Amino acid sequence: MIQRIDDPTTKRARNVLGSPLESCSFNPQTGFFRDGCCNTSADDHGSHTVCVRLTAQFLAFSAARGNDLSTPMPEYGFPGLKPGDQWCLCAGRWLEAYEAGVAPQVVLAATHEAALAICPLEALEAHALER
């Protein structure tokens, strides 16, 4: 089998802390690859790299921006999300929420280092779940 260079299985992904990337959530099953981790590749144009614990405030903010994460879409295998769920969020959406004062908490150990291309480490750390 030929592996692509950007295939997440070719090397161990790292988190924003510089250690091996930990899983974000298996229930609901998250990640661009639906592997439970915030792995990414060149195909992930949204950079689904920030592991967050969702809040009602953030879900309302996201829906108001045109991305309703609460409504189930069974045709796509999407269960709909609720406060307390952990999810690999697009780095740009997290930054937008941060700037609006509604960013959800971040699981740093499960946030892919690629998020740092969009989100400042200091902002992620300020919203860290595991303080």
FITIGU-920560 format. One record per residue (C-alpha): chain; x, y, z; residue in one letter. Coordinates in steps of 0.2 Angstrom, whole numbers. Layout:
N
A,X,Y,Z,A
...
***
This chain:
131
A,0,0,0,M
A,6,17,-5,I
A,4,31,9,Q
A,3,49,5,R
A,15,61,13,I
A,1,70,21,D
A,-7,54,27,D
A,-9,56,46,P
A,-3,38,49,T
A,14,41,41,T
A,21,49,57,K
A,15,52,74,R
A,5,69,75,A
A,10,82,88,R
A,0,93,99,N
A,2,112,102,V
A,13,107,118,L
A,25,97,107,G
A,20,80,113,S
A,11,66,104,P
A,-7,71,99,L
A,-20,63,111,E
A,-38,59,105,S
A,-52,72,107,C
A,-68,62,106,S
A,-75,45,101,F
A,-92,49,106,N
A,-97,59,96,P
A,-84,53,84,Q
A,-74,68,79,T
A,-60,73,68,G
A,-58,77,49,F
A,-54,59,47,F
A,-67,54,60,R
A,-53,45,69,D
A,-57,53,86,G
A,-42,64,84,C
A,-39,82,77,C
A,-27,75,63,N
A,-26,85,48,T
A,-19,85,30,S
A,-18,96,14,A
A,-36,90,11,D
A,-43,98,27,D
A,-46,115,21,H
A,-55,120,37,G
A,-40,115,48,S
A,-51,105,60,H
A,-37,105,73,T
A,-43,113,89,V
A,-51,101,101,C
A,-64,110,111,V
A,-77,106,124,R
A,-93,114,117,L
A,-104,127,126,T
A,-122,132,122,A
A,-115,150,120,Q
A,-102,144,107,F
A,-115,133,98,L
A,-127,148,96,A
A,-113,159,90,F
A,-108,146,77,S
A,-126,144,71,A
A,-128,163,69,A
A,-112,162,58,R
A,-120,149,47,G
A,-113,133,54,N
A,-127,124,64,D
A,-117,111,74,L
A,-132,106,85,S
A,-144,99,72,T
A,-142,81,68,P
A,-139,77,49,M
A,-141,58,49,P
A,-138,58,30,E
A,-120,63,33,Y
A,-118,52,49,G
A,-118,68,60,F
A,-127,66,76,P
A,-128,85,81,G
A,-118,92,95,L
A,-123,98,112,K
A,-115,107,126,P
A,-101,96,135,G
A,-97,87,119,D
A,-79,87,113,Q
A,-76,91,95,W
A,-62,95,83,C
A,-66,113,78,L
A,-59,123,63,C
A,-45,134,69,A
A,-52,149,60,G
A,-69,147,69,R
A,-61,145,86,W
A,-51,161,83,L
A,-67,170,77,E
A,-76,165,93,A
A,-60,170,103,Y
A,-61,187,96,E
A,-79,188,99,A
A,-77,183,118,G
A,-86,166,116,V
A,-72,154,113,A
A,-75,136,120,P
A,-62,128,131,Q
A,-48,119,123,V
A,-40,102,126,V
A,-22,107,123,L
A,-15,89,122,A
A,-28,85,109,A
A,-26,100,98,T
A,-15,98,83,H
A,1,108,81,E
A,-6,114,64,A
A,-18,125,74,A
A,-4,136,78,L
A,-3,142,60,A
A,-20,151,64,I
A,-22,152,83,C
A,-9,160,95,P
A,-3,148,108,L
A,-6,161,121,E
A,-25,162,117,A
A,-27,143,117,L
A,-18,142,133,E
A,-29,155,141,A
A,-44,144,137,H
A,-36,128,142,A
A,-47,115,150,L
A,-33,107,159,E
A,-26,121,169,R
***
